[in-house]
């Protein structure tokens, strides 16, 4: 699997799912949670959640990344990464 060399937007409030294993969900206030897929966009109102024995990686537009272990949640909090 290759990682994207560049994300479309230069926003600090956007990332892409670049890796996942087992049960990873994306949720926001407007829609019910759904199963995540590689290349899904994670925006300010999106929460990434990992389940039991699950992992995920999100890559930001500045090419930094975050790896989530099992039973972890990630979201943007008013322009910061929380």
N, C-alpha and C positions, 0 to 999 in steps of 0.2 A: 504494500500500500504506500502510495506516495502522498506526502503532505502538500497542500497548496502552497505555491511559491509566493502568492500574494492574494489577499482577500479583496473583494470588489470595492468596499468602502474603506476609507481611512478613518472611520469613526472609532472612538475609544469605547463606544457603547454597543459594539457588535463583535461577534466571534462566530466561528463555525465549529461544529462537531467534527473532529478529525479522526477519532478512534472511539470505539465503544466495545464493551464486552458484557454480555448477558442483559440484564434488565435496566435500561436507562430511559427515562421519560423527560419530555419537555412539557411544561405547563405555563399558562399565563392566565390573567384574570378574565379574559374573554372566551377562552375555549377550555374544554376538559383536557386532562393530561393525555398525551399520546406517546407512543413509542418513538424514540429518537432514531435517526439514521445518520450515517456519515454524510457530511456536507450540509446538514440542517443549519440554518442561521439561528443564532442565539442573540436576541436583541434585549433592550433594556427591560421589558416587561416579562421576559421569559425566565423560567426557573429550570435548571437542569438538576434532576434527581437520579441518584444511583440506588439500586436495590441491593439485596443480599448477594454477596460474592460478585458484584458488578463493578465496572470501572468505566470511566469516560475521560476523554481528552478534548479540550476546546482550545482552538488557536485564535489569537486576536490579530487584528490588522497590522499591529507592529511586530508580528511574528513571534511574540511571546506566547506561551501556552500554559495551561493549567490542567493538571491531572487530578481527577476526582477518584477517591477510593470508595469502597462500599459504604452505603448508608450516608451519603454526603449530598448536600444541596449547594448550588451556586446560583447567584443572580447579580445583576448590576444594581447598585444602590445609589441613585442620583448621580450617575457618572463615575462611580467608583466600583471596584470589583469586590463583591462580598461573599 
